[in-house]
Amino acid sequence: MKRFVGPLLTVALAFSVSTSAFASVGSVNPEVYNKSIGQIIHPKYVETLVEKKEVAEINAVFEADIAILEESLKALRDEMKALREVKPVDEVAISALKEEKTLNDQIKAKRDSLHKLIERVKLVVKYGETAVAQIEALQAAFVAEESAINESKKALKAEIDALLSAEEVDEEKVAELRAAEKALNEDLKAKRDAMNKAVERIKLVAEYGEAAVAEIEALQAAFVAEESAINESKKALKAEIDALLSAEEVDEEKVAELRAAEKALNDNLKAKRDAMNKAIERIKLVAEYGEAAVAKIEALQAAFATEESAINESKKALKAEIDALLSAEEVDEEKVAELRAGEKALNEDLKAKRDAMNKAIERIKLVAEYGEEVILKIEEEQSLFEEKIVALEESKNAVKEEIKALREVKPVDEAAVSTLMEQEKNLNDQIKAAKEAFEALVDDILYAAITK
């Protein structure tokens, strides 16, 4: 579920940023042009892309204010230093200038506000402004309840201390007050747990939508009911087994039958849990990428499963042939080697098909999230980047070979080597600049897509 960004700085400083989830923009490694689009825009990419831009805007404003305060602090310290150098020292004038602590407090407060705002922006980037506002309201309500309960606990503790310090301790009253204190602790824990549960639900709704979360909760509730019924049946079976085992003469056949029934119940429960988890994963996928994209993904997975099954059958047949050859009195090593090569080829074919499927699934998800046009644009830029990098790498390798050849001739022409090393450095700089330019371009394409 996307959360789009509005005008960054104004919105951020007003505590109302609304965005989509992306992630870290790290350095592009030398093989980036060989990577799939899904590896370049990995799952966390956009979250940190947005976060980085948001935080840069906020930092710029806060750091400007902090710089003014720090300049004032420096001027104040210089003035105090100058006054102290004049004898006798004018203590009245120095006392009048003792605003250093106030300025330090202001700088600290400004930095604390900056860090707090940045943490909030990170949450908004991930979950959206509405969700963060709801979470903050829950947390504020809990803080108020916690404060009231702590006051009550404090009063109870004072009462208990007073009773315990009396000459004759009223143990019954102390026990009653301790029970009340325990009840308050339990109430506080229950309220904290309820808040945390509510916060987790808000986050889920922000990521997948209310309808998806309601579906997930319905599945979980149905499973809990089934689990409870199965556990009751297991409990009854266990009681029967225990009764049989405690008899003077144990009916082993009946025990085995009941244990088989117990195992069947466990298997059934596991199957139901697996089915629920699978259904939940599908609900989340549909919420993130849409039904059409998920249907395409499932079609790819089904086609791969068919191919995998056929390849595994072929591998099984080859293995049987190899085993038969190896168990012969005289082993045909050449035939075994040929069959093992066939087995290796099948494994490589299976891996290639799995990689192709995963790459296709990555692309389906990205197109569903950012649109075909955006992904095509990035792929086009990646292709141009590849051409550029390959050409630069070839030139660099040629220069390295020249340097190697020069160093093999004695005496070494140091001037020529130095010139070539300068060329190599220049080419490395060009490669680095090309990578940074490609990285920035991908950032811009994605950022424009999620903020338009």
SEGU-721073 format. One line per 2 residues: number of its first residue (from 0); for each residue x, y, z of C-alpha. Coordinates in Angstrom, 2 decimals, always signed. Layout:
NUM	X,Y,Z | ...
This chain:
0	+0.00,+0.00,+0.00 | +1.54,+3.29,-1.12
2	+1.74,+6.43,+1.01 | +2.55,+9.40,-1.22
4	+4.75,+12.33,-0.25 | +3.61,+15.92,-0.29
6	+5.82,+19.06,-0.30 | +8.67,+17.83,+1.86
8	+9.99,+20.54,+4.11 | +6.76,+22.35,+4.92
10	+4.93,+19.11,+5.59 | +7.76,+17.57,+7.61
12	+8.21,+20.59,+9.86 | +4.46,+20.66,+10.40
14	+4.62,+17.01,+11.54 | +2.51,+15.88,+8.57
16	+4.65,+13.95,+6.12 | +2.88,+11.27,+4.05
18	+4.94,+8.83,+1.96 | +5.60,+5.41,+0.43
20	+7.93,+2.67,+1.74 | +11.35,+2.34,-0.03
22	+14.97,+1.82,+1.25 | +18.67,+2.34,+1.50
24	+20.57,+3.84,-1.38 | +24.01,+2.31,-0.96
26	+26.94,+2.40,-3.35 | +26.37,+0.66,-6.68
28	+28.86,-2.18,-6.85 | +30.94,-2.87,-10.00
30	+28.51,-5.55,-11.20 | +25.37,-3.39,-10.78
32	+24.67,-3.38,-14.52 | +24.37,-7.19,-14.42
34	+21.84,-7.10,-11.60 | +18.09,-7.55,-12.04
36	+15.87,-4.52,-11.58 | +14.65,-6.11,-8.33
38	+18.21,-6.28,-6.99 | +18.81,-2.62,-7.80
40	+15.51,-1.48,-6.27 | +15.60,-3.90,-3.36
42	+12.65,-4.05,-0.91 | +14.03,-1.37,+1.40
44	+15.22,+0.98,-1.34 | +12.44,+3.56,-1.50
46	+11.87,+3.83,+2.23 | +15.35,+5.18,+2.81
48	+15.32,+7.16,-0.43 | +12.34,+9.16,+0.82
50	+13.68,+9.19,+4.37 | +17.07,+10.50,+3.18
52	+15.50,+13.37,+1.24 | +13.09,+14.24,+4.05
54	+15.81,+14.21,+6.70 | +18.16,+16.31,+4.53
56	+15.47,+19.01,+4.26 | +14.77,+18.99,+7.99
58	+18.48,+18.98,+8.88 | +19.09,+22.00,+6.66
60	+16.52,+24.10,+8.56 | +17.51,+22.97,+12.05
62	+21.25,+23.19,+11.43 | +20.82,+26.78,+10.20
64	+19.07,+27.71,+13.47 | +21.67,+25.84,+15.53
66	+24.50,+27.59,+13.65 | +23.04,+30.99,+14.66
68	+22.87,+29.93,+18.32 | +26.43,+28.52,+18.21
70	+27.69,+31.78,+16.68 | +26.03,+33.72,+19.51
72	+27.62,+31.38,+22.05 | +31.06,+31.88,+20.48
74	+30.66,+35.67,+20.49 | +29.59,+35.57,+24.14
76	+32.62,+33.46,+25.12 | +34.98,+35.78,+23.23
78	+33.49,+38.80,+25.04 | +33.84,+37.13,+28.45
80	+37.43,+36.17,+27.64 | +38.21,+39.77,+26.71
82	+36.67,+41.06,+29.96 | +38.71,+38.59,+32.04
84	+41.94,+39.82,+30.46 | +41.33,+43.36,+31.81
86	+42.55,+43.85,+35.41 | +40.81,+44.35,+37.73
88	+38.17,+41.99,+36.32 | +34.74,+43.59,+35.99
90	+32.75,+40.82,+37.73 | +29.49,+42.75,+37.30
92	+29.94,+42.88,+33.52 | +30.92,+39.18,+33.41
94	+27.91,+38.26,+35.54 | +25.67,+40.16,+33.12
96	+27.08,+38.09,+30.24 | +26.56,+34.70,+31.86
98	+24.02,+33.53,+29.31 | +26.24,+30.65,+28.23
100	+24.12,+27.98,+29.98 | +20.92,+29.36,+28.44
102	+22.41,+29.21,+24.96 | +23.75,+25.68,+25.54
104	+20.28,+24.63,+26.74 | +18.73,+26.16,+23.62
106	+21.19,+24.32,+21.36 | +20.51,+21.03,+23.17
108	+16.74,+21.58,+22.97 | +17.04,+22.31,+19.24
110	+19.08,+19.16,+18.62 | +16.64,+17.08,+20.73
112	+13.74,+18.44,+18.67 | +15.61,+17.61,+15.47
114	+16.28,+14.00,+16.54 | +12.68,+13.57,+17.70
116	+11.34,+14.94,+14.41 | +13.66,+12.70,+12.38
118	+12.45,+9.63,+14.28 | +8.86,+10.68,+13.61
120	+9.58,+11.25,+9.91 | +11.00,+7.72,+9.68
122	+7.77,+6.32,+11.11 | +5.66,+8.46,+8.77
124	+7.72,+7.32,+5.78 | +6.99,+3.72,+6.77
126	+3.37,+3.91,+7.91 | +1.90,+7.26,+6.84
128	+0.82,+10.36,+8.78 | -2.63,+9.03,+9.76
130	-1.21,+5.87,+11.31 | +1.51,+7.75,+13.21
132	-1.06,+10.22,+14.58 | -3.22,+7.29,+15.77
134	-0.20,+5.62,+17.40 | +0.77,+8.87,+19.15
136	-2.80,+9.28,+20.47 | -2.74,+5.75,+21.89
138	+0.67,+6.32,+23.48 | -0.42,+9.64,+25.01
140	-3.57,+8.01,+26.46 | -1.47,+5.19,+27.93
142	+1.02,+7.65,+29.45 | -1.88,+9.43,+31.21
144	-3.26,+6.12,+32.54 | +0.22,+4.96,+33.55
146	+0.79,+8.20,+35.46 | -2.52,+7.83,+37.35
148	-1.80,+4.18,+38.21 | +1.73,+5.05,+39.37
150	+0.28,+7.73,+41.65 | -2.09,+5.14,+43.14
152	+0.79,+2.69,+43.57 | +2.84,+5.41,+45.26
154	-0.01,+6.10,+47.71 | -0.41,+2.37,+48.43
156	+3.32,+2.01,+49.02 | +3.23,+4.91,+51.49
158	+0.36,+3.21,+53.34 | +2.20,-0.13,+53.44
160	+5.40,+1.55,+54.67 | +3.45,+3.33,+57.41
162	+1.81,+0.07,+58.51 | +5.13,-1.79,+58.49
164	+6.78,+0.91,+60.60 | +4.05,+0.72,+63.28
166	+4.84,-0.92,+66.60 | +2.26,-3.61,+65.90
168	+1.94,-4.51,+62.22 | -1.57,-5.13,+60.84
170	-0.59,-8.05,+58.60 | -4.12,-8.47,+57.24
172	-4.25,-4.83,+56.11 | -0.72,-5.04,+54.63
174	-1.74,-8.15,+52.66 | -4.89,-6.37,+51.42
176	-2.86,-3.34,+50.27 | -0.24,-5.58,+48.58
178	-3.03,-7.38,+46.75 | -4.31,-3.98,+45.59
180	-0.77,-3.04,+44.51 | -0.50,-6.31,+42.53
182	-3.87,-5.62,+40.90 | -2.64,-2.18,+39.80
184	+0.51,-3.71,+38.28 | -1.60,-6.26,+36.42
186	-3.97,-3.53,+35.23 | -1.01,-1.47,+33.97
188	+0.43,-4.48,+32.15 | -2.96,-5.23,+30.58
190	-3.25,-1.62,+29.39 | +0.29,-1.67,+27.97
192	-0.35,-4.97,+26.19 | -3.62,-3.62,+24.76
194	-1.86,-0.49,+23.53 | +0.95,-2.50,+21.90
196	-1.60,-4.78,+20.23 | -3.54,-1.77,+18.94
198	-0.30,-0.16,+17.66 | +0.63,-3.35,+15.78
200	-2.83,-3.41,+14.17 | -2.52,+0.22,+13.09
202	+0.82,-0.58,+11.45 | -0.66,-3.60,+9.65
204	-3.60,-1.52,+8.39 | -1.16,+1.14,+7.19
206	+0.79,-1.49,+5.24 | -2.05,-3.66,+3.90
208	-5.34,-1.81,+4.38 | -8.31,-2.36,+6.69
210	-10.02,-4.93,+4.43 | -6.89,-7.12,+4.26
212	-6.31,-6.94,+8.01 | -9.96,-7.83,+8.68
214	-9.56,-10.90,+6.39 | -6.38,-11.91,+8.21
216	-8.06,-11.53,+11.62 | -11.03,-13.63,+10.46
218	-8.68,-16.41,+9.32 | -6.77,-16.27,+12.61
220	-9.99,-16.36,+14.66 | -11.28,-19.36,+12.67
222	-7.98,-21.16,+13.18 | -8.00,-20.44,+16.94
224	-11.49,-22.02,+17.16 | -10.34,-25.10,+15.20
226	-7.15,-25.34,+17.23 | -9.14,-25.21,+20.46
228	-11.46,-28.02,+19.30 | -8.53,-30.18,+18.15
230	-6.68,-29.58,+21.44 | -9.78,-30.70,+23.34
232	-9.88,-33.91,+21.27 | -6.15,-34.44,+21.89
234	-6.70,-33.91,+25.62 | -9.45,-36.55,+25.63
236	-7.26,-38.99,+23.69 | -4.37,-38.41,+26.08
238	-6.64,-39.13,+29.05 | -7.74,-42.40,+27.37
240	-4.12,-43.37,+26.66 | -3.06,-42.58,+30.24
242	-5.96,-44.67,+31.58 | -5.01,-47.61,+29.35
244	-1.35,-47.36,+30.33 | -2.19,-47.34,+34.04
246	-4.28,-50.50,+33.76 | -2.91,-53.70,+35.18
248	-2.89,-55.23,+31.71 | -2.13,-52.72,+28.94
250	-4.11,-53.04,+25.67 | -1.18,-52.20,+23.38
252	-3.31,-52.41,+20.24 | -5.79,-49.87,+21.56
254	-2.95,-47.59,+22.76 | -1.36,-47.74,+19.28
256	-4.74,-46.93,+17.69 | -5.25,-43.91,+19.99
258	-1.68,-42.70,+19.39 | -2.28,-42.92,+15.63
260	-5.44,-40.84,+16.14 | -3.43,-38.35,+18.22
262	-0.82,-38.09,+15.43 | -3.58,-37.58,+12.86
264	-4.95,-34.69,+14.96 | -1.46,-33.11,+15.14
266	-1.03,-33.50,+11.38 | -4.47,-31.99,+10.81
268	-3.66,-29.04,+13.05 | -0.37,-28.44,+11.24
270	-2.13,-28.61,+7.86 | -4.72,-26.05,+9.02
272	-1.98,-23.74,+10.37 | +0.00,-24.00,+7.13
274	-3.14,-23.30,+5.08 | -3.90,-20.24,+7.22
276	-0.35,-18.89,+6.89 | -0.43,-19.44,+3.12
278	-3.76,-17.63,+2.85 | -2.44,-14.73,+4.96
280	+0.64,-14.39,+2.75 | -1.61,-14.23,-0.31
282	-3.85,-11.58,+1.27 | -0.76,-9.47,+2.00
284	+0.59,-9.92,-1.53 | -2.75,-8.90,-3.07
286	-2.93,-5.87,-0.74 | +0.57,-4.79,-1.81
288	+0.55,-5.61,-5.52 | -3.04,-6.26,-6.59
290	-4.92,-9.39,-7.64 | -3.75,-9.24,-11.28
292	-0.05,-9.19,-10.28 | -0.51,-12.02,-7.77
294	-2.32,-14.12,-10.39 | +0.66,-13.64,-12.75
296	+3.09,-14.61,-9.96 | +1.06,-17.75,-9.16
298	+0.98,-18.71,-12.85 | +4.79,-18.42,-13.01
300	+5.19,-20.46,-9.85 | +2.82,-23.17,-11.12
302	+4.69,-23.38,-14.45 | +8.00,-23.64,-12.60
304	+6.62,-26.35,-10.29 | +5.68,-28.41,-13.38
306	+9.15,-27.97,-14.91 | +10.82,-28.71,-11.58
308	+8.81,-31.90,-11.20 | +9.78,-33.09,-14.71
310	+13.47,-32.29,-14.11 | +13.42,-34.06,-10.75
312	+11.94,-37.15,-12.42 | +14.78,-37.07,-14.98
314	+17.33,-36.66,-12.18 | +15.78,-39.60,-10.32
316	+16.06,-41.77,-13.43 | +19.70,-40.72,-13.94
318	+20.52,-41.48,-10.32 | +19.00,-44.94,-10.65
320	+21.14,-45.55,-13.75 | +24.28,-44.32,-11.97
322	+23.54,-46.52,-8.92 | +23.04,-49.54,-11.17
324	+26.32,-48.90,-12.98 | +28.20,-48.40,-9.69
326	+26.83,-51.64,-8.26 | +27.99,-53.63,-11.31
328	+30.97,-55.96,-10.93 | +32.87,-53.87,-13.48
330	+32.06,-50.17,-13.37 | +31.78,-48.29,-16.68
332	+33.47,-45.11,-15.45 | +33.00,-43.33,-18.78
334	+29.23,-43.94,-18.75 | +29.01,-42.89,-15.07
336	+30.86,-39.65,-15.88 | +28.50,-39.03,-18.82
338	+25.43,-39.56,-16.64 | +26.83,-37.34,-13.87
340	+27.43,-34.63,-16.45 | +23.78,-35.05,-17.49
342	+22.73,-34.79,-13.83 | +24.82,-31.60,-13.41
344	+23.27,-30.11,-16.55 | +19.78,-30.80,-15.16
346	+20.68,-29.08,-11.88 | +22.02,-26.06,-13.78
348	+18.90,-25.97,-15.96 | +16.68,-26.08,-12.86
350	+18.65,-23.26,-11.23 | +18.42,-21.16,-14.41
352	+14.65,-21.68,-14.57 | +14.27,-20.79,-10.85
354	+16.40,-17.65,-11.28 | +14.37,-16.62,-14.35
356	+11.12,-17.11,-12.42 | +12.36,-15.08,-9.44
358	+13.55,-12.31,-11.75 | +10.16,-12.23,-13.49
360	+8.35,-12.15,-10.13 | +10.54,-9.25,-8.96
362	+9.64,-7.31,-12.08 | +5.90,-8.01,-11.74
364	+5.97,-6.65,-8.19 | +7.91,-3.54,-9.18
366	+5.64,-2.81,-12.15 | +2.60,-3.24,-9.87
368	+4.12,-0.83,-7.36 | +5.66,+1.86,-9.57
370	+4.22,+1.33,-13.04 | +5.60,-0.14,-16.28
372	+6.86,+3.25,-17.51 | +9.05,+3.81,-14.44
374	+10.58,+0.33,-14.57 | +11.23,+0.58,-18.33
376	+12.95,+3.93,-17.78 | +15.25,+2.47,-15.10
378	+16.03,-0.56,-17.29 | +16.85,+1.76,-20.20
380	+19.20,+3.83,-18.03 | +20.75,+0.63,-16.68
382	+21.48,-0.50,-20.25 | +23.16,+2.83,-21.11
384	+25.11,+2.65,-17.85 | +26.25,-0.88,-18.73
386	+27.61,+0.26,-22.11 | +29.49,+3.11,-20.47
388	+30.98,+1.02,-17.65 | +31.99,-1.85,-19.95
390	+33.83,+0.59,-22.25 | +35.59,+2.26,-19.31
392	+36.54,-1.09,-17.74 | +37.96,-2.28,-21.08
394	+40.05,+0.90,-21.37 | +41.24,+0.50,-17.80
396	+42.24,-3.14,-18.36 | +44.14,-2.14,-21.51
398	+46.06,+0.52,-19.53 | +46.84,-2.02,-16.80
400	+48.21,-4.41,-19.41 | +50.40,-1.61,-20.81
402	+51.72,-0.83,-17.32 | +52.45,-4.53,-16.75
404	+54.32,-4.75,-20.09 | +56.38,-1.62,-19.32
406	+57.39,-2.99,-15.89 | +58.67,-6.18,-17.48
408	+61.23,-4.20,-19.55 | +64.39,-3.25,-17.61
410	+65.22,-0.53,-16.89 | +61.58,+0.49,-16.28
412	+60.45,+3.67,-18.02 | +59.08,+5.27,-14.85
414	+57.85,+8.38,-16.68 | +55.74,+6.27,-19.06
416	+54.45,+4.13,-16.15 | +53.53,+7.29,-14.23
418	+51.60,+8.67,-17.23 | +49.68,+5.41,-17.62
420	+48.94,+5.23,-13.89 | +47.49,+8.72,-14.12
422	+45.30,+7.48,-16.99 | +44.21,+4.51,-14.86
424	+43.29,+6.83,-11.99 | +41.35,+9.05,-14.39
426	+39.42,+6.02,-15.68 | +38.66,+4.88,-12.10
428	+37.36,+8.39,-11.36 | +35.16,+8.21,-14.47
430	+33.80,+4.79,-13.40 | +33.04,+6.10,-9.91
432	+31.34,+9.21,-11.35 | +29.28,+7.06,-13.75
434	+28.12,+4.83,-10.89 | +27.17,+7.82,-8.75
436	+25.33,+9.43,-11.68 | +23.39,+6.21,-12.35
438	+22.53,+5.88,-8.67 | +21.32,+9.50,-8.51
440	+19.29,+9.02,-11.69 | +17.53,+5.94,-10.28
442	+16.79,+7.95,-7.12 | +15.29,+10.79,-9.15
444	+13.16,+8.50,-11.34 | +11.72,+6.67,-8.32
446	+11.29,+9.77,-6.21 | +9.43,+11.53,-9.03
448	+7.20,+8.45,-9.45 | +6.15,+8.30,-5.80
450	+5.71,+12.04,-5.26 | +3.84,+13.03,-8.44
